Amino acid sequence: SPTTVIVSTHLVYEFESLADHLGVLSNGKLIPQIKTDEPRARLKRYVVGAAGGEASLPQDAVFLVNGSTRERAYTMWGNEQTVAEQFRAAGAELREVRSLSLHEAAVAFLKREAV
C-alpha cells in the first residue's frame, strides 16, 4: 500500500530525489500541488537577448524575469517549443533554455505568489 510522508522544508534540494509530488505553502494556502515531473518538464528558464517584445509574451505563463539591459532570464511555464517560438516571434534572441531543479521551481512559485 502507498505511504505518504509530508516534509516541510526550505531545503527542497535535500528531498528532490525522494519526492514524487511538490506542494508549496504560502500564507497557509497551498499554491501548487503537482507531480515533481511537471515542473521539470514544463517550467524552464529561457535566457534571451533583451530586445523588447515582452508585451507579446503570455503574461500568465511568466513566473520571473531577471536580468539586465543586454540579457534577460525568464522563468516560464509551458511547452518548450511553443515558448521558444513566442520569443522568436517577439524578436528576441533565444540564447539558452534550461530545466529548473525542484528547489528553483518552488522558489519560482513562491515569488509568483508574492507579486
N, C-alpha and C positions, 0 to 999 in steps of 0.2 A: 504494500500500500504506500502511496506517496506520503512524504513527510514535508511539512512546511516549517522553515526556521526563519524568523524575522530578525534581521540585524539592522540596527540603527547606527549609522556611522557617517562621518565626513570623509573617511578614507576608503572610498569606493574601490580604489585600485587593489586594496588588500583582499577583496572578496570577488573580484572580477571573474576569476576562473571558476568560482563555486556557484555563482548566481545564474539563474535562468530567467529571472524577472527583475525589473528595476522599478521601484516606486520612489517618487520624490515628494517629500512633505514640505510645504511652505505655509507658515502661519496656521498649522493644524489642518491644512487642506491637502489632499492627495492630488498632485498636479498630473503626472502621468503614472500609469502602472502598465508597463508594457514588457513583452518578452525582450530579453537582452539582445537578441539578434536583430530586432527592429532598428534601434539607433545605430547599430554597427552597419546595417545595410542602407539606411535612408538618411541619416544625419551626417553630413560631410562638411568639411572646411574647404572652401574654394578661395584660392588666392588669385586675385586679378589685378591687372594694372588699373590704377584709378583713372578711368577715362569718362566718368559720368555714366549716365544711363540708369542710375539706381531707381529712378521713379518707375521704370518699366518692369522692375522685378516684382514678383508676387510677395507683397509685404507680410502676408500671413505665414509664409514659408521662411522668412528671415528671422533667425534667432539672435544673432550677434553680428555686429560689424566693428572690426578693429582695423587700425591702420594709419597710414599717412597720406600725404598728397600724391605719392608715387605708387603705392600698393595698398590694397585693402584685403582683409580676410573676412569672408562671410561664412557664418555657420548657418547652414540651411537644411531644411527637411525636404526630401523629395527624391525622385528618380534622378540619378546622376546625369544621364544623357539629356534629360529634359532641362534640368537646371543649367547644364553647360550650354545648351542651345539658347537659353534665355539670356545668359551672359553675352554670348556672341551676338545675338540679335540686338542687345543693348549697346554694342560697340566696345565691349570690354575685352581685354586680352586675358584669357584664362591661362594662368601660369602653373597652377598646381591644384590637385584635388586629393584630399586625404580623409580617411576614416577617423573617427574620434574614438577614444577609449570610453569606457562606461563612466569613468570619473569626469572626463570632459563633457560627455553628454548630460550628466546630472547637473554640472555647473551651468551648462547652456540652458537647461530647463529652468533652473532657479533664477538666472539672470533675466530670462524672458519674462518670467512671472513678476519680477520686481519692477519691470518697466511700466 
